[in-house]
């Protein structure tokens, strides 16, 4: 059973205890720190929709430390990120692999961050099936369709050709933050909240603008 820290906040109405994730949600921070499944996807989507209803003009920050997981669950989170009105900034902490990488890249352009010692990995979807040959063929066709969808999403957010994404993700493709920055998966590398972010060599994002946008709690 996972231990979840509690924090106590004192208000005019007295003391109130929050689990740490609920307290972060007050600052419009959502944390994805597990493999991605339907339960996690439902929680993340509900938090995004709640924050949108509270204030559709304020940014939402999504912190990612995840090895990825179910493609259908990941796509549900990704689609919600694109659907809601607030801008969604993404932060990689530790690992953003498989669909965690897709969610990292799917943040608002200019607001995709990584800490300096993370690992970012993309690859093609995988799965195991059993049953009669016709059923296995149907499942194989579905996995190929999902792969094309993911490749198109990554191409859209990185500016890379779909063919290159397909080649690079044919096997596990690990990147350092610097490599992910050059690839277009992220926009800034942050060592701390006071430092000037490292930005892409092409200068697509101005460091001065990034400093004002790099706070973990959205404006």
Steps between C-alpha positions, in 0.01 A plus 500: 500500500644837398559757770358843413626792712246729661540875545313721744384846398375759745221730385253734667275197540765300681735224392438276203698195391566427132675212332798644316347459153184687597716780639694520172170509312416825681803647321378351170768230502415147385749219563530189283739279696390146414446278198208635297183292516128574478474589869788749484362643175158556655654676800719726284215586262269579791761730654551684170128549447458619858781755466354621171162555666668691784690737272522440124761775458771372739763252391515142628833330577542124450806338662598167342707217647354200320612195299189530282224243481177429315475690172123550526536651848787721385305623199209591728732722707662647188165582338381669820817710511428623148127544563492718810536876477788556749852461369665184632870517585687171542800421719713184481637383834693173504357312203256568219489181297264353244171689532654712775720642223194571285331689785819698563520601134127576491526796736459859384778601262755703695382354833655152486772461760746241629727484800868440413540131592187345354468233232251529218415198285271439207421171327227329302201353686510131587261232618447127527198319365360150487204338332415391152697636207232743382477659846878537521498664156236750614704587811819536295325740262376703796851528646631619163222760487591619850864523400412725205291717733783537752755571227276774359455655846875506563564640152248777565662604829866461402491624142673180384376309193274205582743266321782608731284449809413151374867411445620644830227332705542156341695400813540663840647845427641656818592867515663732748325833562746666262421248227126531563536878474667471160243242389212735584340296779564776757569872490707569812732328748471629856762450770303705753218752499741794523729398214464612140369198307708333231310548175526345156792610286267637234381764747135421447422596859645805670664438837349816641151379420578156634609640837159655552324178395717248685331519841348163590171658601322651204418863473 
